Amino acid sequence: MDTQVDPLEIGARCAELLATGRRVATYKLAVLSALLQHCLEHPTAPGEALRVPIADLADRVVDLYWPQVRTFSGAGVLRQNEQGGRSLPDVVRELRAAAHAAGLSTPAQLRAARPEAYARSRREVARTLAQQPLTALQRTGTTTPGTPFLYDDAWMHKKLTTAELDAHGWSVQLHPGVPAALARVAGLLQPVLQQWWVADVQRMNAADLQAPDLHGFLFGADRADLTPVRAPLADLQAGRCFYCERPLREDTHVDHVLPWSRVAVDGLVNLVAADRRCNLAKSATLPAPDHVVRALDRPDTDLRAIAATLRWPLERERVAGAAAGLYATSPPGTPLWREPGVFELLRAGDGARFAA
């Protein structure tokens, strides 16, 4: 395969497959979203291949479904699989219940606090991903073969055994050039995947679901309860906003330095206490690189003290990798948020500041 992969061509082929292929569940959308996020957080050179652990994709799929297995107003728990039987959201709902019983609020917390119990569910999710969406992602129908332009799927089928997965290291190998291309188009494809996801959930559920409310429920509203980290982060910052350094008031917000809508990272390294004005002004905009550098440079000892008390993961490597990917794949001239009403422009090479 030619290693000079055109990102727009890869994006168009992914979109065409999803637009024309058969979808009886939201799994294909979830696994492609997970692939995009993995490639964004693991930057590669344009001609490099990348081995992606299916367990990593399973964690990201759990993160995606985590807010979606709550009860949606007037419609109960939303259906996301037309075929019946045990579904991925069922597994995630069980994990969320286990987290709630343990006083935890995010899947990352559950992974850190209950690793052995979580590992069993991760394996179930990983096997389901291998048997279903990863097997069918590059095909237009249930039996029609497709061109494996993302990864070799010749060994994959709907009844994959544990032995077969063991033989392939429970991973898929992205073709040379594909990882960098997927990272480049992640910002374009993710909103499209979300719109299709909303449409699929509307189609699979009998209730009259309003698109704006449903989109916020699936991808925005009430993602995770960040309240426990608010006071400790404010104390760490001496009671001042991370961005403007003004004294924090009662309406202190917890902000994702790298916006959640761009990378779903709830680790402490990506969280800061901010005043309402800065948080609302920044919104989903990428911040100036200096803000990310300051967040990454906070002493591990201080953050680990909070992490130990709250059983909350740091995820430093994920934040650094995501920052490298986001800034490297955004075009020069992209507006970056500095402070309310003040922006600066992204410069070529800004992503290198976060490379390992």
C-alpha positions as semicolon CSV with decimal commas, in nm:
position;residue;x (nm);y (nm);z (nm)
1;M;0,000;0,000;0,000
2;D;0,124;0,352;-0,085
3;T;0,234;0,512;0,240
4;Q;0,149;0,861;0,112
5;V;-0,210;0,849;0,228
6;D;-0,437;1,143;0,155
7;P;-0,623;1,225;0,481
8;L;-0,925;1,364;0,296
9;E;-0,950;1,046;0,088
10;I;-0,940;0,833;0,404
11;G;-1,205;1,052;0,564
12;A;-1,425;1,036;0,255
13;R;-1,396;0,657;0,234
14;C;-1,487;0,618;0,601
15;A;-1,786;0,847;0,556
16;E;-1,897;0,665;0,241
17;L;-1,882;0,326;0,413
18;L;-2,093;0,447;0,703
19;A;-2,338;0,629;0,478
20;T;-2,396;0,330;0,248
21;G;-2,331;0,034;0,478
22;R;-2,589;-0,141;0,692
23;R;-2,603;-0,038;1,057
24;V;-2,817;-0,234;1,302
25;A;-2,634;-0,089;1,603
26;T;-2,426;0,216;1,689
27;Y;-2,117;-0,004;1,732
28;K;-1,948;0,094;1,403
29;L;-1,979;0,461;1,493
30;A;-1,838;0,391;1,840
31;V;-1,538;0,190;1,721
32;L;-1,449;0,441;1,447
33;S;-1,471;0,723;1,702
34;A;-1,240;0,519;1,927
35;L;-0,994;0,464;1,640
36;L;-0,988;0,836;1,564
37;Q;-0,920;0,919;1,928
38;H;-0,646;0,658;1,958
39;C;-0,467;0,790;1,649
40;L;-0,500;1,147;1,774
41;E;-0,344;1,055;2,109
42;H;-0,065;0,847;1,950
43;P;0,086;1,073;1,680
44;T;0,279;0,899;1,403
45;A;0,482;1,013;1,103
46;P;0,286;1,028;0,774
47;G;0,414;0,690;0,646
48;E;0,406;0,490;0,969
49;A;0,183;0,198;1,060
50;L;0,033;0,161;1,408
51;R;-0,072;-0,142;1,611
52;V;-0,388;-0,061;1,806
53;P;-0,480;-0,279;2,106
54;I;-0,846;-0,376;2,091
55;A;-0,851;-0,340;2,471
56;D;-0,768;0,030;2,425
57;L;-1,059;0,064;2,182
58;A;-1,279;-0,117;2,436
59;D;-1,191;0,141;2,704
60;R;-1,277;0,425;2,468
61;V;-1,607;0,263;2,367
62;V;-1,695;0,225;2,735
63;D;-1,619;0,596;2,780
64;L;-1,847;0,683;2,486
65;Y;-2,143;0,478;2,611
66;W;-2,095;0,574;2,977
67;P;-2,320;0,886;2,970
68;Q;-2,560;0,723;2,724
69;V;-2,681;0,442;2,950
70;R;-2,860;0,680;3,184
71;T;-3,236;0,718;3,161
72;F;-3,335;0,965;2,891
73;S;-3,631;1,184;2,987
74;G;-3,957;1,020;2,880
75;A;-3,791;0,732;2,695
76;G;-3,610;0,526;2,957
77;V;-3,274;0,371;2,865
78;L;-3,222;0,423;2,493
79;R;-3,193;0,124;2,263
80;Q;-2,878;0,114;2,048
81;N;-2,898;-0,233;1,894
82;E;-3,180;-0,364;1,676
83;Q;-3,085;-0,730;1,710
84;G;-3,170;-0,783;2,075
85;G;-2,967;-0,987;2,323
86;R;-2,689;-0,859;2,544
87;S;-2,548;-0,535;2,405
88;L;-2,242;-0,321;2,467
89;P;-2,455;-0,059;2,647
90;D;-2,576;-0,340;2,877
91;V;-2,216;-0,410;2,978
92;V;-2,149;-0,041;3,031
93;R;-2,466;-0,001;3,236
94;E;-2,343;-0,277;3,468
95;L;-2,006;-0,105;3,497
96;R;-2,171;0,227;3,575
97;A;-2,382;0,064;3,847
98;A;-2,069;-0,091;3,997
99;A;-1,897;0,247;3,993
100;H;-2,193;0,415;4,162
101;A;-2,199;0,145;4,433
102;A;-1,829;0,211;4,498
103;G;-1,872;0,588;4,513
104;L;-1,701;0,645;4,178
105;S;-1,826;0,860;3,891
106;T;-1,609;0,802;3,583
107;P;-1,496;0,491;3,395
108;A;-1,132;0,597;3,442
109;Q;-1,187;0,593;3,819
110;L;-1,340;0,246;3,797
111;R;-1,047;0,117;3,591
112;A;-0,804;0,248;3,851
113;A;-0,997;0,142;4,162
114;R;-1,131;-0,199;4,047
115;P;-0,881;-0,319;3,784
116;E;-0,952;-0,692;3,809
117;A;-1,330;-0,661;3,798
118;Y;-1,311;-0,405;3,518
119;A;-1,073;-0,626;3,317
120;R;-1,343;-0,894;3,281
121;S;-1,586;-0,648;3,128
122;R;-1,313;-0,495;2,910
123;R;-1,241;-0,840;2,766
124;E;-1,609;-0,891;2,687
125;V;-1,630;-0,553;2,515
126;A;-1,304;-0,616;2,324
127;R;-1,425;-0,951;2,196
128;T;-1,756;-0,799;2,085
129;L;-1,570;-0,521;1,901
130;A;-1,351;-0,774;1,722
131;Q;-1,643;-0,995;1,621
132;Q;-1,878;-0,722;1,507
133;P;-1,781;-0,362;1,422
134;L;-1,412;-0,426;1,349
135;T;-1,501;-0,723;1,129
136;A;-1,769;-0,528;0,941
137;L;-1,633;-0,172;0,947
138;Q;-1,468;-0,188;0,603
139;R;-1,756;-0,373;0,436
140;T;-2,073;-0,232;0,283
141;G;-2,297;-0,518;0,398
142;T;-2,304;-0,833;0,603
143;T;-2,156;-1,052;0,327
144;T;-2,010;-0,806;0,076
145;P;-1,630;-0,794;0,107
146;G;-1,467;-0,454;0,122
147;T;-1,126;-0,315;0,050
148;P;-0,925;-0,324;0,376
149;F;-0,797;0,032;0,345
150;L;-0,766;0,087;0,721
151;Y;-0,630;-0,246;0,849
152;D;-0,609;-0,613;0,751
153;D;-0,939;-0,777;0,846
154;A;-0,894;-1,102;0,648
155;W;-0,856;-1,298;0,973
156;M;-1,164;-1,144;1,136
157;H;-1,514;-1,292;1,139
158;K;-1,826;-1,290;1,355
159;K;-1,730;-1,601;1,552
160;L;-1,372;-1,512;1,638
161;T;-1,235;-1,736;1,910
162;T;-1,013;-1,641;2,198
163;A;-0,734;-1,846;2,040
164;E;-0,759;-1,647;1,715
165;L;-0,752;-1,320;1,905
166;D;-0,454;-1,442;2,107
167;A;-0,273;-1,528;1,784
168;H;-0,318;-1,172;1,660
169;G;-0,229;-1,012;1,993
170;W;-0,581;-0,879;2,047
171;S;-0,495;-0,591;1,815
172;V;-0,540;-0,451;1,467
173;Q;-0,255;-0,316;1,257
174;L;-0,338;0,011;1,082
175;H;-0,178;0,031;0,738
176;P;0,117;0,267;0,684
177;G;0,000;0,626;0,659
178;V;-0,350;0,552;0,791
179;P;-0,289;0,651;1,157
180;A;-0,163;0,999;1,064
181;A;-0,446;1,040;0,813
182;L;-0,713;0,945;1,069
183;A;-0,562;1,185;1,323
184;R;-0,569;1,462;1,063
185;V;-0,940;1,418;0,983
186;A;-1,058;1,339;1,337
187;G;-1,189;1,691;1,392
188;L;-1,391;1,671;1,070
189;L;-1,525;1,318;1,112
190;Q;-1,623;1,324;1,479
191;P;-1,916;1,569;1,437
192;V;-2,041;1,367;1,139
193;L;-2,028;1,045;1,341
194;Q;-2,220;1,212;1,620
195;Q;-2,496;1,327;1,385
196;W;-2,533;0,976;1,243
197;W;-2,533;0,839;1,597
198;V;-2,820;1,069;1,692
199;A;-3,013;0,966;1,379
200;D;-2,957;0,595;1,450
201;V;-3,076;0,627;1,810
202;Q;-3,385;0,814;1,691
203;R;-3,458;0,536;1,442
204;M;-3,405;0,253;1,694
205;N;-3,634;0,400;1,960
206;A;-4,008;0,437;1,928
207;A;-4,028;0,755;2,136
208;D;-4,028;1,097;1,971
209;L;-3,672;1,203;2,045
210;Q;-3,580;1,564;1,971
211;A;-3,240;1,591;1,802
212;P;-3,094;1,888;1,996
213;D;-3,184;1,739;2,333
214;L;-3,069;1,393;2,226
215;H;-2,732;1,516;2,099
216;G;-2,665;1,693;2,428
217;F;-2,764;1,381;2,621
218;L;-2,544;1,148;2,415
219;F;-2,236;1,366;2,379
220;G;-2,249;1,664;2,607
221;A;-2,477;1,697;2,905
222;D;-2,393;1,547;3,242
223;R;-2,097;1,345;3,113
224;A;-1,946;1,283;3,454
225;D;-1,972;1,428;3,801
226;L;-1,657;1,637;3,843
227;T;-1,777;1,795;4,167
228;P;-1,539;1,591;4,389
229;V;-1,229;1,745;4,227
230;R;-1,349;2,106;4,236
231;A;-1,246;2,199;4,592
232;P;-0,910;2,014;4,584
233;L;-0,815;2,178;4,253
234;A;-0,918;2,520;4,384
235;D;-0,701;2,465;4,692
236;L;-0,410;2,356;4,473
237;Q;-0,447;2,682;4,279
238;A;-0,458;2,889;4,599
239;G;-0,819;2,982;4,533
240;R;-0,748;3,146;4,197
241;C;-0,870;3,074;3,845
242;F;-0,621;2,865;3,650
243;Y;-0,650;3,095;3,347
244;C;-0,693;3,454;3,467
245;E;-0,572;3,409;3,828
246;R;-0,862;3,606;3,969
247;P;-1,006;3,487;4,301
248;L;-1,253;3,202;4,258
249;R;-1,609;3,251;4,375
250;E;-1,882;3,008;4,478
251;D;-1,967;2,931;4,115
252;T;-1,626;2,774;4,047
253;H;-1,620;2,546;3,742
254;V;-1,407;2,242;3,666
255;D;-1,271;2,280;3,314
256;H;-1,110;2,034;3,073
257;V;-0,796;2,213;2,951
258;L;-0,809;2,005;2,632
259;P;-1,182;2,025;2,552
260;W;-1,383;1,710;2,614
261;S;-1,547;1,747;2,274
262;R;-1,203;1,706;2,114
263;V;-1,055;1,435;2,339
264;A;-1,246;1,250;2,610
265;V;-0,991;1,270;2,891
266;D;-1,115;1,316;3,249
267;G;-0,775;1,261;3,413
268;L;-0,666;1,510;3,677
269;V;-0,386;1,640;3,455
270;N;-0,653;1,766;3,214
271;L;-0,870;1,927;3,484
272;V;-0,840;2,273;3,641
273;A;-1,055;2,501;3,854
274;A;-1,174;2,804;3,657
275;D;-1,411;3,091;3,712
276;R;-1,737;3,095;3,523
277;R;-1,629;3,374;3,289
278;C;-1,319;3,193;3,164
279;N;-1,484;2,852;3,139
280;L;-1,776;2,978;2,931
281;A;-1,553;3,194;2,713
282;K;-1,313;2,909;2,640
283;S;-1,591;2,655;2,578
284;A;-1,474;2,391;2,325
285;T;-1,194;2,603;2,177
286;L;-0,837;2,476;2,191
287;P;-0,643;2,682;2,447
288;A;-0,315;2,861;2,385
289;P;-0,033;2,603;2,420
290;D;0,103;2,778;2,731
291;H;-0,213;2,681;2,922
292;V;-0,158;2,313;2,837
293;V;0,211;2,335;2,928
294;R;0,123;2,481;3,270
295;A;-0,134;2,207;3,329
296;L;0,120;1,938;3,240
297;D;0,393;2,101;3,451
298;R;0,199;2,086;3,777
299;P;0,395;1,870;4,026
300;D;0,291;1,507;4,029
301;T;0,315;1,501;4,407
302;D;0,038;1,760;4,439
303;L;-0,190;1,590;4,187
304;R;-0,120;1,244;4,327
305;A;-0,231;1,358;4,670
306;I;-0,570;1,450;4,522
307;A;-0,577;1,132;4,312
308;A;-0,513;0,908;4,612
309;T;-0,789;1,064;4,818
310;L;-1,050;1,061;4,541
311;R;-0,928;0,747;4,357
312;W;-0,903;0,960;4,045
313;P;-0,644;0,882;3,770
314;L;-0,389;1,137;3,647
315;E;-0,366;1,025;3,278
316;R;-0,060;1,241;3,213
317;E;0,055;1,040;2,911
318;R;-0,289;1,060;2,751
319;V;-0,305;1,436;2,796
320;A;0,044;1,489;2,653
321;G;-0,027;1,258;2,359
322;A;-0,362;1,419;2,290
323;A;-0,208;1,766;2,302
324;A;0,063;1,664;2,056
325;G;-0,197;1,521;1,822
326;L;-0,446;1,807;1,846
327;Y;-0,196;2,086;1,784
328;A;-0,006;1,894;1,515
329;T;-0,320;1,814;1,315
330;S;-0,486;2,155;1,343
331;P;-0,397;2,388;1,054
332;P;-0,168;2,686;1,119
333;G;-0,378;2,994;1,181
334;T;-0,637;2,811;1,391
335;P;-0,762;3,050;1,663
336;L;-0,648;2,945;2,011
337;W;-0,813;3,080;2,326
338;R;-0,588;3,289;2,550
339;E;-0,842;3,466;2,776
340;P;-1,197;3,600;2,736
341;G;-1,202;3,798;2,413
342;V;-0,835;3,728;2,333
343;F;-0,714;3,467;2,084
344;E;-0,382;3,384;1,924
345;L;-0,312;3,186;1,607
346;L;-0,169;2,837;1,597
347;R;0,182;2,822;1,455
348;A;0,337;2,532;1,265
349;G;0,532;2,318;1,509
350;D;0,324;2,399;1,819
351;G;0,239;2,029;1,851
352;A;0,608;1,945;1,893
353;R;0,599;2,113;2,236
354;F;0,409;1,813;2,373
355;A;0,581;1,531;2,187
356;A;0,741;1,266;2,407
